[in-house]
């Protein structure tokens, strides 16, 4: 197995997690928040997609799917198109709508762009410095692993929220 194969496998596990969280959910369920400061499933999936899109576009030199494929315009969020959700307030989290088709469509488009790029990566590429703002500077390999880790973390949080919501709804119908 090559490094590229390992990265493709890691990124390839994320769609099942994301789809499993959002499929079959209503807009109200997708925007449900455990409390007024918590992140919704919609925000978590949008955010993980935005981070992957932003970071992979940066290291690949390609434009972000968010802007180049018209997702920012279609979504119509009241944020600057460069926003990824990092540091969002509770009010901003509430602005991300819960349309499963939009969430899935954007996530899938980002995932496809990510896999296309990762298929071009060689082992020697992984040592390329992509961000000198850190000490030590960030390599391509580190950035890609960071994106995978972030996606797993956000998808797990979204699955947790879904589980609590389903339990709450199940108990309220008794």
C-alpha positions in Angstrom: 0.0 0.0 0.0 1.3 3.4 -0.9 0.8 6.7 1.0 -1.6 7.7 -1.7 -3.6 4.5 -1.2 -3.7 5.1 2.5 -5.0 8.7 2.0 -7.6 7.6 -0.5 -8.8 4.9 1.9 -9.0 7.4 4.8 -10.8 10.0 2.7 -13.0 7.3 1.2 -14.4 6.3 4.6 -15.9 9.8 5.2 -18.8 9.8 2.7 -20.5 6.8 4.4 -20.3 8.6 7.8 -21.6 11.9 6.4 -24.4 10.3 4.3 -25.3 8.1 7.3 -25.8 11.2 9.4 -27.8 13.4 7.0 -29.8 10.9 4.9 -33.4 10.9 5.9 -33.2 13.9 8.1 -35.6 16.8 7.8 -34.5 20.4 7.8 -35.7 20.8 11.4 -33.7 17.8 12.5 -30.6 19.0 10.6 -30.7 22.3 12.3 -31.6 21.0 15.8 -29.1 22.1 18.5 -28.6 20.4 21.8 -28.5 23.9 23.4 -28.3 27.5 22.2 -24.5 27.3 21.9 -24.2 23.9 20.3 -23.5 23.1 16.6 -26.2 21.6 14.5 -25.7 18.6 12.2 -26.2 21.0 9.2 -23.4 23.3 10.5 -21.1 20.4 11.3 -21.4 18.9 7.8 -21.2 22.3 6.1 -18.1 23.2 8.2 -16.3 19.9 7.5 -17.0 20.3 3.8 -15.8 24.0 3.9 -12.6 23.1 5.7 -11.8 20.2 3.3 -12.6 22.4 0.3 -10.5 25.4 1.6 -7.5 23.3 2.6 -7.4 21.0 -0.4 -7.9 23.9 -2.8 -5.0 25.7 -1.1 -2.6 22.8 -1.4 -3.7 21.8 -4.9 -3.7 25.3 -6.4 -7.2 24.7 -7.7 -10.2 26.9 -6.9 -12.6 26.0 -4.1 -15.7 24.1 -5.1 -17.7 26.5 -2.9 -17.1 29.4 -5.2 -16.1 27.8 -8.5 -19.1 25.5 -8.7 -21.6 28.0 -7.5 -22.3 26.5 -4.1 -21.8 29.8 -2.2 -24.3 31.5 -4.5 -26.9 28.6 -4.3 -26.6 28.4 -0.6 -26.9 32.2 -0.1 -25.5 32.2 3.4 -24.9 35.6 5.0 -21.1 35.0 5.2 -18.2 36.1 3.1 -17.5 33.3 0.6 -14.1 32.7 2.2 -15.8 31.7 5.5 -15.2 28.1 6.6 -17.0 28.3 9.9 -13.9 28.5 12.0 -14.7 30.7 15.0 -18.4 31.0 14.2 -20.7 32.3 16.9 -23.9 30.6 17.9 -25.8 33.1 15.7 -23.7 32.2 12.7 -24.1 28.5 13.4 -27.9 29.1 13.3 -27.6 30.6 9.8 -26.6 27.3 8.2 -29.7 25.8 6.8 -30.7 22.1 7.0 -31.4 21.1 3.4 -30.0 17.5 3.2 -29.7 17.8 -0.6 -27.6 20.9 -0.4 -25.4 19.4 2.4 -24.9 16.1 0.5 -24.4 17.8 -2.9 -21.7 20.2 -1.6 -20.0 17.5 0.5 -19.9 15.1 -2.4 -18.5 17.7 -4.8 -15.8 18.5 -2.3 -15.1 14.8 -1.7 -14.8 14.2 -5.5 -12.3 17.1 -5.8 -10.3 15.9 -2.8 -10.0 12.3 -4.2 -9.1 13.7 -7.6 -6.2 15.6 -6.0 -5.1 12.9 -3.7 -4.8 10.5 -6.6 -2.1 12.8 -8.0 0.0 12.9 -4.8 3.3 11.0 -4.7 5.3 10.1 -1.6 7.8 12.8 -2.3 5.0 15.4 -2.6 4.0 14.7 1.0 7.1 16.5 2.3 6.4 19.7 0.4 5.9 22.6 2.8 2.4 24.1 2.3 2.2 26.5 5.3 5.1 28.3 6.9 3.0 30.0 9.5 3.5 27.2 11.9 6.6 25.9 13.8 7.5 23.4 12.4 6.1 24.4 9.0 3.2 22.2 7.8 3.8 19.6 5.0 1.3 18.4 2.5 1.2 15.1 4.3 0.4 16.7 7.6 -2.2 19.0 6.0 -4.0 16.1 4.4 -4.0 14.0 7.6 -5.3 17.1 9.4 -8.2 17.3 7.0 -9.0 13.6 7.4 -8.9 13.9 11.1 -11.1 17.0 11.2 -13.7 15.4 8.9 -13.8 12.3 11.2 -14.2 14.5 14.2 -17.0 16.7 12.8 -18.8 13.7 11.3 -18.7 11.9 14.7 -20.1 15.0 16.4 -22.9 15.2 13.9 -23.6 11.5 14.4 -23.7 12.1 18.2 -26.3 14.9 17.7 -28.4 12.7 15.5 -28.3 9.9 18.0 -29.5 12.2 20.8 -32.1 13.7 18.6 -33.5 10.3 17.6 -33.5 9.1 21.2 -35.3 12.3 22.2 -37.9 11.9 19.4 -38.4 8.2 20.2 -39.0 8.9 23.9 -41.4 11.8 23.0 -43.7 9.5 20.9 -44.2 7.0 23.8 
